[in-house]
């Protein structure tokens, strides 16, 4: 479990100080996915990086399983937490197999054993084993992100921090990676803190979604269903697309079928009874 206790982060500027995160209290339950979503400057990446001490809070505390992370050696802490970023952050002159094996080797696992684990993880994240000896520059963007996920899993961490990991790939690959993450989470049951600016991605991946407003304050937190059913205020309603009618769907009969349409009349799908044959 990850817990943020009244954390605040400020940075000096010409006028005094700017607030990146303002008095945030939040619990990320074990084996669940919590998504931080907000526009640029809302403090979501700052919060995520407090967990592995890449950012230190100005006040408040971050705890993992009731232990303040400030009591942990930062290097050891980071090696025990999986971290996936937008551009994968792979070592360009190191082959895929050894990129994945980096953390276990640093933790003292024999290189041969670490590589065996890395090959198994390539299969886990859907990577062709024949890519093991390639350098990152010879991989597609989606393949690089899968390597990044495999590397984050290599030390078998309980926690995964994912900072807009799918933001730099095309929409088709992004959907594939999102589905892969859902599959992995169902199998592995990690504690995941995920950052995105895309509310659709947040609602797809998050067991709980935390919407951050400008100035690093929590505007609303809850399940996707709770947020859509009862947005906390006008900001949330607009941010998630309710205010403009983007998420207000209705049913319409068309040629003997029931179709789902949005407020602009665009068709989004067909409604079928569970178990009904596809026509």
Buried (B, 14 or more C-beta within 10 A) or exposed (E): BBBBBEBBBBEEEEEEEBBBBBBBEBBBEEEBBBBBBBEEBBBBBBBBBBBBBBBEBBEBBBBBEEEEBEEBEEEEBBBBBBBBBBEBBBEEEBBBBBBBBBBBBEEEBEEEEBBBBBBEBBEBBBBEEEBBEBBBEEBEBBBBBBBBBBBBBBBEBBBBBBBBBBBBBEEEBBBBBBEBBEEBBEEEEBBBBBBBBBBBBBBBBBBBBBBBBBEBBBBBBBEBEBBBEEBBEEBBBEBBBBBEEBBEBEEEEEEEEEBBBBEEEEEEEEEEEEEEEEE
